[in-house]
Amino acid sequence: MLTKLKHMQSALNGTRHLLRLGRLFSETVQLRIDGEEYYLVFEKGALVDIAQGPSRKTPYRFALVTDAEALERFWQPRPDPGFHDVFGLVKIGRGRIEGDILVLVKNLRFFKAFMMLGRQEKGVR
Amino acid sequence: MSIEPIVGRYLTVAVEGEAQRVYFEEAGQGRPVLCLHTAGADTRQWRHLMNDAEITARHRLIAFDMPWHGKSLPPEGFHTREYRLTTGVYMETVLAVSEALGLEHPILAGCSMGGRIALQLAAMHADRFSGFIAIEASDFQPAWYDIDWFDRPDAHGGEMGAALVSANISPYAPETERWNTLWMFMASGPGVFRGDLSFYTEDDSLVGRLDRIDTGRTPVHVIAGAYDLTCTPEDARRTADAIDGATLAIMDELGHFPMSEHPDGFRPFFIDALDRMTRTSGVD
């Protein structure tokens, strides 16, 4: 998963229009996948650090809680219904948002675009 | 260079005694089909079908922007009002526009909230129409989001609304049409999407009216996309099952905005729906 996230980090940091889209987004986001924690540190839209948990002292603004199989299906080029969207995972009960959901919604286009970068790395875990 | 056959004009109708300047556009000749856009959007969602020569050879497609939407201005004094669409106002607006255009028993085709009001009109004013195509339409679903997210002075409601509804677009949708669809949400007026959603997610009055629909007089065809998280195929199926004689089609590769997000994928379903709108008894 860490390799996958680093590929997504590289893709994000090399994509000018996404950096512009996220220029006001400087937050830490927790991804919790099958209980494993990853802290994604965004600075002005760039993903500057990925720290693996567990951690009880890392503050984060919001978390996406899901499982690896759901994410694998999410990252297919044409996912099945429900697995095609971050909020889709929530709607079908395979994901949950914790924390400050309003901050996520204000930056939803950016965060969704980041999560979909995984679809460019087909087969990479 | 090309010029499309779609022609747009304006009309003014009274709704609840108040003048509303409404933009409408049309294309084609033949049996009239009045088309209703989704929440937070406008007539541009119908442009692909209105540019389809095979469809417009036998049908006159007319779409209009609801007041507050697209090129229809909000009513006078809008800056002091909170926009909240209601079932009553919505039905009155559709009936007023149909009458102002002199439409004789048009087919009513609506998507999302347009599909919801099409079913309301099938229950309450079926004598004014000759059939109903209810796309991404259901009896009722409460919101799975907070509608107040989309009307805030500290954030761009259109950007947030577009980001939310992107969840309802199929991954099979062509990229260009995905973004053209989202653009309408990005460009909608402040509070408009929220005001539409208050109707769509809070008014459950249709549930108790479905048994009034007489498909023996006016056919009802419900269509739903598998990638629609808002009106799921299960929602559409439950609704169609509650209407005696209604038919249902599920589109495996489409989402909540089929005529806009994936015109080629939707086209055969719409043609099939038009073919099902056979006039039966009781219509002049």
Interface residues (C-beta under 8 A of the other chain):
Chain A: P77 R78 P79 P81 G82 H84 D85 V86 F87 G88 V90 K91 L102 V105 K106 L108 R109 K112
Chain B: W144 Y145 W149 A155 E159 M160 A162 A163 L164 S166 A167 S170 P171 Y172 A226 Y227 L229
